[in-house]
């Protein structure tokens, strides 16, 4: 699939996502050895998208994609949550208190930490090293990137 077609698909799906009140995180096309040609669409809704929202979006997106003459060949449409792929802006952290966040600091550390709170422009995190609880307070100046994390 060429870049122009992929951009047209992304624009079309972004418009529909906006109408549905959700966010289009990414669109990518690849050929998988198991499933063949795959159009992967990642969506989110304030870091908490539901299966019902994904299903409703899929029902709207599928006929839109079918109407594109550029997509005549068969492909697998995979629409799923993009919450784990989406970069989290510091200003959104207040929505995520109690969640695990993968934090990459500007000094190169990558740690999965539980967000305990946000106060005075700083985020309070906790994490464990060898069973010992550690606290860390970070501001936007300390953080390179953040994504949703999961406790292993």
Rosetta constraint file for C-alpha pairs under 8 A:
AtomPair CA 1 CA 5 HARMONIC 6.61 0.50
AtomPair CA 1 CA 6 HARMONIC 6.81 0.50
AtomPair CA 1 CA 29 HARMONIC 7.15 0.50
AtomPair CA 2 CA 6 HARMONIC 6.39 0.50
AtomPair CA 3 CA 7 HARMONIC 6.03 0.50
AtomPair CA 4 CA 8 HARMONIC 6.17 0.50
AtomPair CA 5 CA 9 HARMONIC 6.21 0.50
AtomPair CA 5 CA 70 HARMONIC 6.89 0.50
AtomPair CA 6 CA 10 HARMONIC 6.15 0.50
AtomPair CA 6 CA 27 HARMONIC 7.72 0.50
AtomPair CA 6 CA 28 HARMONIC 7.49 0.50
AtomPair CA 6 CA 29 HARMONIC 7.60 0.50
AtomPair CA 7 CA 11 HARMONIC 6.10 0.50
AtomPair CA 8 CA 12 HARMONIC 6.15 0.50
AtomPair CA 9 CA 13 HARMONIC 6.08 0.50
AtomPair CA 9 CA 65 HARMONIC 7.30 0.50
AtomPair CA 10 CA 14 HARMONIC 5.90 0.50
AtomPair CA 10 CA 26 HARMONIC 7.85 0.50
AtomPair CA 10 CA 27 HARMONIC 6.17 0.50
AtomPair CA 11 CA 15 HARMONIC 6.31 0.50
AtomPair CA 12 CA 16 HARMONIC 6.52 0.50
AtomPair CA 12 CA 64 HARMONIC 7.79 0.50
AtomPair CA 13 CA 17 HARMONIC 5.98 0.50
AtomPair CA 13 CA 24 HARMONIC 7.28 0.50
AtomPair CA 13 CA 61 HARMONIC 6.61 0.50
AtomPair CA 14 CA 18 HARMONIC 6.14 0.50
AtomPair CA 14 CA 23 HARMONIC 7.40 0.50
AtomPair CA 14 CA 24 HARMONIC 5.60 0.50
AtomPair CA 15 CA 19 HARMONIC 6.39 0.50
AtomPair CA 16 CA 20 HARMONIC 6.24 0.50
AtomPair CA 16 CA 57 HARMONIC 7.81 0.50
AtomPair CA 16 CA 60 HARMONIC 7.53 0.50
AtomPair CA 16 CA 61 HARMONIC 7.18 0.50
AtomPair CA 17 CA 21 HARMONIC 6.15 0.50
AtomPair CA 17 CA 22 HARMONIC 5.14 0.50
AtomPair CA 17 CA 23 HARMONIC 5.83 0.50
AtomPair CA 17 CA 24 HARMONIC 6.08 0.50
AtomPair CA 17 CA 43 HARMONIC 7.98 0.50
AtomPair CA 17 CA 57 HARMONIC 7.04 0.50
AtomPair CA 18 CA 22 HARMONIC 5.79 0.50
AtomPair CA 18 CA 23 HARMONIC 6.56 0.50
AtomPair CA 20 CA 57 HARMONIC 6.97 0.50
AtomPair CA 21 CA 45 HARMONIC 7.49 0.50
AtomPair CA 22 CA 43 HARMONIC 6.88 0.50
AtomPair CA 22 CA 44 HARMONIC 5.88 0.50
AtomPair CA 22 CA 45 HARMONIC 4.87 0.50
AtomPair CA 22 CA 46 HARMONIC 7.95 0.50
AtomPair CA 23 CA 43 HARMONIC 5.52 0.50
AtomPair CA 23 CA 44 HARMONIC 5.13 0.50
AtomPair CA 23 CA 45 HARMONIC 5.92 0.50
AtomPair CA 24 CA 41 HARMONIC 7.66 0.50
AtomPair CA 24 CA 42 HARMONIC 6.26 0.50
AtomPair CA 24 CA 43 HARMONIC 4.59 0.50
AtomPair CA 24 CA 44 HARMONIC 6.59 0.50
AtomPair CA 25 CA 41 HARMONIC 7.70 0.50
AtomPair CA 25 CA 42 HARMONIC 5.26 0.50
AtomPair CA 25 CA 43 HARMONIC 5.11 0.50
AtomPair CA 25 CA 44 HARMONIC 6.65 0.50
AtomPair CA 25 CA 82 HARMONIC 5.94 0.50
AtomPair CA 25 CA 85 HARMONIC 7.91 0.50
AtomPair CA 25 CA 86 HARMONIC 6.56 0.50
AtomPair CA 26 CA 40 HARMONIC 7.98 0.50
AtomPair CA 26 CA 41 HARMONIC 5.91 0.50
AtomPair CA 26 CA 42 HARMONIC 5.21 0.50
AtomPair CA 26 CA 43 HARMONIC 7.18 0.50
AtomPair CA 26 CA 82 HARMONIC 7.56 0.50
AtomPair CA 27 CA 39 HARMONIC 7.17 0.50
AtomPair CA 27 CA 40 HARMONIC 5.69 0.50
AtomPair CA 27 CA 41 HARMONIC 4.61 0.50
AtomPair CA 27 CA 42 HARMONIC 6.46 0.50
AtomPair CA 28 CA 39 HARMONIC 5.89 0.50
AtomPair CA 28 CA 40 HARMONIC 5.25 0.50
AtomPair CA 28 CA 41 HARMONIC 6.68 0.50
AtomPair CA 29 CA 37 HARMONIC 7.26 0.50
AtomPair CA 29 CA 38 HARMONIC 5.65 0.50
AtomPair CA 29 CA 39 HARMONIC 4.55 0.50
AtomPair CA 29 CA 40 HARMONIC 6.15 0.50
AtomPair CA 30 CA 37 HARMONIC 5.86 0.50
AtomPair CA 30 CA 38 HARMONIC 5.41 0.50
AtomPair CA 30 CA 39 HARMONIC 6.74 0.50
AtomPair CA 30 CA 40 HARMONIC 7.99 0.50
AtomPair CA 31 CA 35 HARMONIC 7.58 0.50
AtomPair CA 31 CA 36 HARMONIC 5.02 0.50
AtomPair CA 31 CA 37 HARMONIC 4.23 0.50
AtomPair CA 31 CA 38 HARMONIC 5.86 0.50
AtomPair CA 32 CA 36 HARMONIC 4.68 0.50
AtomPair CA 32 CA 37 HARMONIC 6.18 0.50
AtomPair CA 32 CA 38 HARMONIC 6.81 0.50
AtomPair CA 35 CA 76 HARMONIC 7.09 0.50
AtomPair CA 36 CA 75 HARMONIC 7.05 0.50
AtomPair CA 36 CA 76 HARMONIC 7.41 0.50
AtomPair CA 37 CA 74 HARMONIC 7.50 0.50
AtomPair CA 37 CA 75 HARMONIC 4.86 0.50
AtomPair CA 37 CA 76 HARMONIC 6.21 0.50
AtomPair CA 38 CA 75 HARMONIC 5.36 0.50
AtomPair CA 38 CA 76 HARMONIC 4.58 0.50
AtomPair CA 38 CA 77 HARMONIC 6.02 0.50
AtomPair CA 38 CA 78 HARMONIC 7.00 0.50
AtomPair CA 39 CA 75 HARMONIC 6.83 0.50
AtomPair CA 39 CA 76 HARMONIC 6.09 0.50
AtomPair CA 39 CA 77 HARMONIC 5.00 0.50
AtomPair CA 39 CA 78 HARMONIC 6.06 0.50
AtomPair CA 40 CA 77 HARMONIC 6.27 0.50
AtomPair CA 40 CA 78 HARMONIC 4.80 0.50
AtomPair CA 40 CA 79 HARMONIC 6.02 0.50
AtomPair CA 40 CA 80 HARMONIC 7.94 0.50
AtomPair CA 41 CA 77 HARMONIC 7.67 0.50
AtomPair CA 41 CA 78 HARMONIC 6.06 0.50
AtomPair CA 41 CA 79 HARMONIC 4.66 0.50
AtomPair CA 41 CA 80 HARMONIC 6.49 0.50
AtomPair CA 42 CA 79 HARMONIC 5.84 0.50
AtomPair CA 42 CA 80 HARMONIC 5.20 0.50
AtomPair CA 42 CA 81 HARMONIC 5.38 0.50
AtomPair CA 42 CA 82 HARMONIC 4.39 0.50
AtomPair CA 43 CA 49 HARMONIC 7.79 0.50
AtomPair CA 43 CA 54 HARMONIC 7.56 0.50
AtomPair CA 43 CA 79 HARMONIC 7.36 0.50
AtomPair CA 43 CA 80 HARMONIC 6.29 0.50
AtomPair CA 43 CA 81 HARMONIC 5.19 0.50
AtomPair CA 43 CA 82 HARMONIC 4.99 0.50
AtomPair CA 43 CA 83 HARMONIC 7.45 0.50
AtomPair CA 44 CA 48 HARMONIC 6.91 0.50
AtomPair CA 44 CA 49 HARMONIC 5.25 0.50
AtomPair CA 44 CA 81 HARMONIC 5.73 0.50
AtomPair CA 44 CA 82 HARMONIC 5.57 0.50
AtomPair CA 44 CA 83 HARMONIC 5.82 0.50
AtomPair CA 45 CA 49 HARMONIC 4.67 0.50
AtomPair CA 47 CA 83 HARMONIC 5.51 0.50
AtomPair CA 48 CA 83 HARMONIC 7.59 0.50
AtomPair CA 49 CA 53 HARMONIC 6.46 0.50
AtomPair CA 49 CA 54 HARMONIC 7.27 0.50
AtomPair CA 49 CA 81 HARMONIC 6.74 0.50
AtomPair CA 49 CA 83 HARMONIC 8.00 0.50
AtomPair CA 50 CA 54 HARMONIC 6.40 0.50
AtomPair CA 51 CA 55 HARMONIC 6.02 0.50
AtomPair CA 52 CA 56 HARMONIC 6.07 0.50
AtomPair CA 53 CA 57 HARMONIC 6.13 0.50
AtomPair CA 54 CA 58 HARMONIC 6.08 0.50
AtomPair CA 54 CA 79 HARMONIC 7.06 0.50
AtomPair CA 54 CA 80 HARMONIC 6.59 0.50
AtomPair CA 54 CA 81 HARMONIC 7.52 0.50
AtomPair CA 55 CA 59 HARMONIC 6.22 0.50
AtomPair CA 56 CA 60 HARMONIC 6.55 0.50
AtomPair CA 57 CA 61 HARMONIC 5.92 0.50
AtomPair CA 58 CA 62 HARMONIC 5.80 0.50
AtomPair CA 58 CA 79 HARMONIC 6.72 0.50
AtomPair CA 59 CA 63 HARMONIC 7.32 0.50
AtomPair CA 60 CA 64 HARMONIC 6.79 0.50
AtomPair CA 61 CA 65 HARMONIC 6.18 0.50
AtomPair CA 62 CA 66 HARMONIC 6.18 0.50
AtomPair CA 62 CA 77 HARMONIC 7.99 0.50
AtomPair CA 63 CA 67 HARMONIC 6.27 0.50
AtomPair CA 64 CA 68 HARMONIC 7.07 0.50
AtomPair CA 65 CA 71 HARMONIC 7.25 0.50
AtomPair CA 66 CA 71 HARMONIC 6.96 0.50
AtomPair CA 66 CA 72 HARMONIC 7.91 0.50
AtomPair CA 68 CA 72 HARMONIC 7.69 0.50
AtomPair CA 82 CA 86 HARMONIC 6.17 0.50
AtomPair CA 83 CA 147 HARMONIC 7.88 0.50
AtomPair CA 83 CA 148 HARMONIC 6.56 0.50
AtomPair CA 84 CA 147 HARMONIC 6.13 0.50
AtomPair CA 84 CA 148 HARMONIC 5.02 0.50
AtomPair CA 84 CA 149 HARMONIC 7.06 0.50
AtomPair CA 85 CA 147 HARMONIC 6.62 0.50
AtomPair CA 85 CA 148 HARMONIC 7.57 0.50
AtomPair CA 86 CA 147 HARMONIC 6.07 0.50
AtomPair CA 86 CA 148 HARMONIC 7.63 0.50
AtomPair CA 87 CA 145 HARMONIC 6.71 0.50
AtomPair CA 87 CA 146 HARMONIC 5.64 0.50
AtomPair CA 87 CA 147 HARMONIC 5.04 0.50
AtomPair CA 88 CA 92 HARMONIC 6.58 0.50
AtomPair CA 88 CA 93 HARMONIC 7.46 0.50
AtomPair CA 88 CA 145 HARMONIC 7.31 0.50
AtomPair CA 88 CA 146 HARMONIC 5.26 0.50
AtomPair CA 88 CA 147 HARMONIC 5.52 0.50
AtomPair CA 88 CA 148 HARMONIC 7.61 0.50
AtomPair CA 89 CA 93 HARMONIC 7.24 0.50
AtomPair CA 89 CA 146 HARMONIC 7.41 0.50
AtomPair CA 90 CA 140 HARMONIC 6.17 0.50
AtomPair CA 92 CA 96 HARMONIC 7.29 0.50
AtomPair CA 93 CA 97 HARMONIC 6.82 0.50
AtomPair CA 93 CA 118 HARMONIC 7.07 0.50
AtomPair CA 93 CA 123 HARMONIC 7.71 0.50
AtomPair CA 94 CA 117 HARMONIC 7.04 0.50
AtomPair CA 94 CA 118 HARMONIC 6.02 0.50
AtomPair CA 96 CA 115 HARMONIC 7.09 0.50
AtomPair CA 97 CA 114 HARMONIC 7.93 0.50
AtomPair CA 97 CA 115 HARMONIC 5.18 0.50
AtomPair CA 97 CA 116 HARMONIC 5.57 0.50
AtomPair CA 97 CA 117 HARMONIC 5.68 0.50
AtomPair CA 97 CA 118 HARMONIC 7.85 0.50
AtomPair CA 98 CA 114 HARMONIC 6.23 0.50
AtomPair CA 98 CA 115 HARMONIC 5.39 0.50
AtomPair CA 98 CA 116 HARMONIC 5.73 0.50
AtomPair CA 98 CA 117 HARMONIC 7.88 0.50
AtomPair CA 99 CA 114 HARMONIC 5.61 0.50
AtomPair CA 99 CA 115 HARMONIC 5.79 0.50
AtomPair CA 99 CA 148 HARMONIC 7.81 0.50
AtomPair CA 99 CA 149 HARMONIC 7.70 0.50
AtomPair CA 100 CA 112 HARMONIC 6.41 0.50
AtomPair CA 100 CA 113 HARMONIC 5.39 0.50
AtomPair CA 100 CA 114 HARMONIC 4.25 0.50
AtomPair CA 100 CA 115 HARMONIC 6.19 0.50
AtomPair CA 100 CA 148 HARMONIC 6.37 0.50
AtomPair CA 100 CA 149 HARMONIC 4.79 0.50
AtomPair CA 100 CA 150 HARMONIC 5.67 0.50
AtomPair CA 100 CA 151 HARMONIC 6.70 0.50
AtomPair CA 101 CA 112 HARMONIC 5.52 0.50
AtomPair CA 101 CA 113 HARMONIC 5.42 0.50
AtomPair CA 101 CA 114 HARMONIC 6.14 0.50
AtomPair CA 101 CA 115 HARMONIC 6.84 0.50
AtomPair CA 101 CA 146 HARMONIC 6.50 0.50
AtomPair CA 101 CA 147 HARMONIC 5.81 0.50
AtomPair CA 101 CA 148 HARMONIC 4.69 0.50
AtomPair CA 101 CA 149 HARMONIC 4.25 0.50
AtomPair CA 101 CA 150 HARMONIC 7.26 0.50
AtomPair CA 102 CA 110 HARMONIC 6.83 0.50
AtomPair CA 102 CA 111 HARMONIC 5.73 0.50
AtomPair CA 102 CA 112 HARMONIC 4.32 0.50
AtomPair CA 102 CA 113 HARMONIC 6.44 0.50
AtomPair CA 102 CA 146 HARMONIC 5.50 0.50
AtomPair CA 102 CA 147 HARMONIC 5.20 0.50
AtomPair CA 102 CA 148 HARMONIC 5.85 0.50
AtomPair CA 102 CA 149 HARMONIC 4.68 0.50
AtomPair CA 102 CA 150 HARMONIC 7.92 0.50
AtomPair CA 103 CA 109 HARMONIC 7.87 0.50
AtomPair CA 103 CA 110 HARMONIC 5.55 0.50
AtomPair CA 103 CA 111 HARMONIC 5.40 0.50
AtomPair CA 103 CA 112 HARMONIC 6.13 0.50
AtomPair CA 103 CA 113 HARMONIC 7.16 0.50
AtomPair CA 103 CA 143 HARMONIC 7.08 0.50
AtomPair CA 103 CA 144 HARMONIC 7.75 0.50
AtomPair CA 103 CA 145 HARMONIC 6.10 0.50
AtomPair CA 103 CA 146 HARMONIC 4.65 0.50
AtomPair CA 103 CA 147 HARMONIC 6.84 0.50
AtomPair CA 104 CA 108 HARMONIC 6.30 0.50
AtomPair CA 104 CA 109 HARMONIC 5.51 0.50
AtomPair CA 104 CA 110 HARMONIC 4.30 0.50
AtomPair CA 104 CA 111 HARMONIC 6.59 0.50
AtomPair CA 104 CA 143 HARMONIC 6.17 0.50
AtomPair CA 104 CA 144 HARMONIC 5.49 0.50
AtomPair CA 104 CA 145 HARMONIC 5.23 0.50
AtomPair CA 104 CA 146 HARMONIC 6.26 0.50
AtomPair CA 105 CA 109 HARMONIC 5.35 0.50
AtomPair CA 105 CA 110 HARMONIC 6.53 0.50
AtomPair CA 105 CA 142 HARMONIC 5.77 0.50
AtomPair CA 105 CA 143 HARMONIC 4.32 0.50
AtomPair CA 105 CA 144 HARMONIC 4.98 0.50
AtomPair CA 105 CA 145 HARMONIC 6.94 0.50
AtomPair CA 106 CA 142 HARMONIC 5.68 0.50
AtomPair CA 106 CA 143 HARMONIC 5.41 0.50
AtomPair CA 106 CA 144 HARMONIC 4.85 0.50
AtomPair CA 107 CA 142 HARMONIC 7.98 0.50
AtomPair CA 112 CA 127 HARMONIC 7.11 0.50
AtomPair CA 112 CA 149 HARMONIC 6.00 0.50
AtomPair CA 112 CA 150 HARMONIC 7.36 0.50
AtomPair CA 112 CA 151 HARMONIC 7.49 0.50
AtomPair CA 113 CA 125 HARMONIC 5.82 0.50
AtomPair CA 113 CA 126 HARMONIC 5.53 0.50
AtomPair CA 113 CA 127 HARMONIC 4.89 0.50
AtomPair CA 113 CA 149 HARMONIC 7.70 0.50
AtomPair CA 114 CA 125 HARMONIC 5.42 0.50
AtomPair CA 114 CA 126 HARMONIC 5.28 0.50
AtomPair CA 114 CA 127 HARMONIC 6.31 0.50
AtomPair CA 115 CA 123 HARMONIC 7.18 0.50
AtomPair CA 115 CA 124 HARMONIC 6.08 0.50
AtomPair CA 115 CA 125 HARMONIC 4.56 0.50
AtomPair CA 115 CA 126 HARMONIC 6.67 0.50
AtomPair CA 116 CA 123 HARMONIC 7.68 0.50
AtomPair CA 116 CA 124 HARMONIC 5.45 0.50
AtomPair CA 116 CA 125 HARMONIC 5.46 0.50
AtomPair CA 116 CA 126 HARMONIC 6.97 0.50
AtomPair CA 117 CA 123 HARMONIC 5.87 0.50
AtomPair CA 117 CA 124 HARMONIC 5.19 0.50
AtomPair CA 117 CA 125 HARMONIC 7.29 0.50
AtomPair CA 118 CA 122 HARMONIC 5.64 0.50
AtomPair CA 118 CA 123 HARMONIC 4.37 0.50
AtomPair CA 118 CA 124 HARMONIC 6.05 0.50
AtomPair CA 119 CA 123 HARMONIC 6.49 0.50
AtomPair CA 119 CA 124 HARMONIC 7.90 0.50
AtomPair CA 121 CA 139 HARMONIC 6.26 0.50
AtomPair CA 121 CA 140 HARMONIC 7.79 0.50
AtomPair CA 122 CA 137 HARMONIC 6.30 0.50
AtomPair CA 122 CA 138 HARMONIC 5.43 0.50
AtomPair CA 122 CA 139 HARMONIC 4.47 0.50
AtomPair CA 122 CA 140 HARMONIC 7.39 0.50
AtomPair CA 123 CA 137 HARMONIC 5.52 0.50
AtomPair CA 123 CA 138 HARMONIC 5.27 0.50
AtomPair CA 123 CA 139 HARMONIC 6.17 0.50
AtomPair CA 124 CA 135 HARMONIC 7.20 0.50
AtomPair CA 124 CA 136 HARMONIC 5.95 0.50
AtomPair CA 124 CA 137 HARMONIC 4.59 0.50
AtomPair CA 124 CA 138 HARMONIC 6.68 0.50
AtomPair CA 125 CA 135 HARMONIC 5.75 0.50
AtomPair CA 125 CA 136 HARMONIC 5.18 0.50
AtomPair CA 125 CA 137 HARMONIC 6.20 0.50
AtomPair CA 125 CA 138 HARMONIC 7.90 0.50
AtomPair CA 126 CA 133 HARMONIC 6.80 0.50
AtomPair CA 126 CA 134 HARMONIC 5.56 0.50
AtomPair CA 126 CA 135 HARMONIC 4.49 0.50
AtomPair CA 126 CA 136 HARMONIC 6.22 0.50
AtomPair CA 127 CA 133 HARMONIC 5.84 0.50
AtomPair CA 127 CA 134 HARMONIC 5.33 0.50
AtomPair CA 127 CA 135 HARMONIC 6.59 0.50
AtomPair CA 128 CA 132 HARMONIC 5.20 0.50
AtomPair CA 128 CA 133 HARMONIC 4.56 0.50
AtomPair CA 128 CA 134 HARMONIC 5.72 0.50
AtomPair CA 129 CA 133 HARMONIC 6.69 0.50
AtomPair CA 129 CA 134 HARMONIC 7.19 0.50
AtomPair CA 138 CA 142 HARMONIC 5.85 0.50
AtomPair CA 138 CA 143 HARMONIC 7.12 0.50
AtomPair CA 139 CA 143 HARMONIC 6.81 0.50
